[in-house]
Amino acid sequence: MSSKVKKKILGLKESSTLAINEKSKELILKGKKIYQFGFGQSPFPVPEKIVKKLKENAHRKEYLPIQGLPELRKKISNYLFERTGNNYPIENILITPGSKEAMLLIHIAFDGDIIIPAPGWVSYKPQADIGSNKVHWLETYRSNNWFPSGKDLEKKIKSIGKRKNLILILNSPNNPSGSVCDNFQELAQVAKKYGILILSDEIYTDLTFTNEYNSISKFYPESTFITGGLSKWCGAGGWRLGFLAVPKKLSEFMKSLKSLASESYSTVNTPTQYASVEAYSSNHEIYKIKVRAILKAVGNYVYSNLKSNKVLINPPQGAFYLMPEFKNKKFKNSTQLCDAILNDTGVAMLPGSDFGFNPKKMLTRLSYTDFDGIEFFKNTSDHKTIDVKMVKRYAPNVVEGTTKLSNWAKNL
Ligand SMILES: Cc1ncc(COP(=O)(O)O)c(C=O)c1O
């Protein structure tokens, strides 16, 4: 019997994060200790002031405008102006249930092809598939900090053919590499030369360890969409609050995106939008500095204790990921490698193939958030004094998992 589900939808596989969680659960049931290095969730508490606003607004039940609460859009417009120097007016801001939905709407509306640097987040390609947009992977290298060079991008654009509409997706700090892009200007020049659009996924940009907010929109504002939200810097992934900023020149997109929003989720839940006004009203700098300092200390701990002649790895620069590469010929692909590591050590990670890499590359994504962020945060009074002792005390699973992984790699 032929399937009643569309072929392209049947082709979508279950997210690999879920698959690794299933495997981990099975092992936990068998009594094995698992180190959750496969999960990409902020462990920190949502700032108290923002939670308070959510409570105060819980009684609100009316639908808000499709595009979102004007006051919230104004705050986001200011937030982007302060960080990027660009004016994304409130008419060009759309509030979405998570930035993931914002990106999906772009894929549905956009008529063209998508360039995704590998490594790229697991959902970019499936979303492009849902939107029937062809994907062109753009390989990147450790030596270039896992971002494409201007030349790489130009070569890719030429190979696709000049006449196509193109969107390049950029994500910095990057999931899965934990790297920060340092060549936005060069990429912007090439993008401009060929008139391609940029989707700048800035969900982790507030978690840049140098405390700088860098965005390609500083160099190419006229054609850069920005997505962001509360999920990562503010620890509120489950609140589902994201946004999309559309450049003035591309305002025609907003009309279509609004129609798509109105025919799907209608608008984001009302209490969260009111609470988010608080999230974007002040810069919550003390909170962010502490969060970044903890992540940087934990990330550096993993990096320094894992790096060896068997494990190649670049230093952490933002977000909460590292991307180790295991020097090895024993395993056929990175999924087999991750399975073996999980079975032998209890460390759960995701294979590099989930992020667009050739499966033969022995790359994995390691998330170093398996610790009680509430405790760590509470006990961090001074962000300058987070030393190894504190990492050991408040992130014992990360420390233990790193030791297991590092010992395992010695036998490769
Ligand atoms: C790179 C990247 N972009 C976007 C998202 C989506 O975040 P949200 O939909 O929660 O805003 C995530 C979440 O894991 C991510 O890792």
The ligand as a Tripos MOL2 file, in Angstrom:
@<TRIPOS>MOLECULE
LIG
   16    16     1     0     0
SMALL
NO_CHARGES

@<TRIPOS>ATOM
      1 C1         22.2560   26.5470   16.2940 C.3       1 LIG1
      2 C2         20.8800   26.6140   16.8400 C.ar      1 LIG1
      3 N1         20.0110   27.4460   16.2450 N.ar      1 LIG1
      4 C3         18.7540   27.5330   16.6720 C.ar      1 LIG1
      5 C4         18.2980   26.7740   17.7290 C.ar      1 LIG1
      6 C5         16.8330   26.8780   18.0820 C.3       1 LIG1
      7 O1         16.5790   27.4820   19.2580 O.3       1 LIG1
      8 P1         15.1220   27.9160   19.6880 P.3       1 LIG1
      9 O2         14.1390   27.4040   18.6930 O.co2     1 LIG1
     10 O3         14.9260   27.3070   21.0240 O.co2     1 LIG1
     11 O4         15.1540   29.4190   19.6980 O.co2     1 LIG1
     12 C6         19.1600   25.9110   18.3950 C.ar      1 LIG1
     13 C7         18.6800   25.0710   19.4950 C.2       1 LIG1
     14 O5         19.2280   24.0750   19.8740 O.2       1 LIG1
     15 C8         20.4970   25.8310   17.9340 C.ar      1 LIG1
     16 O6         21.3900   25.0260   18.5190 O.3       1 LIG1
@<TRIPOS>BOND
     1     1     2 1
     2     2     3 ar
     3     2    15 ar
     4     3     4 ar
     5     4     5 ar
     6     5     6 1
     7     5    12 ar
     8     6     7 1
     9     7     8 1
    10     8     9 2
    11     8    10 1
    12     8    11 1
    13    12    13 1
    14    12    15 ar
    15    13    14 2
    16    15    16 1
@<TRIPOS>SUBSTRUCTURE
     1 LIG1         1 GROUP 0 **** ****
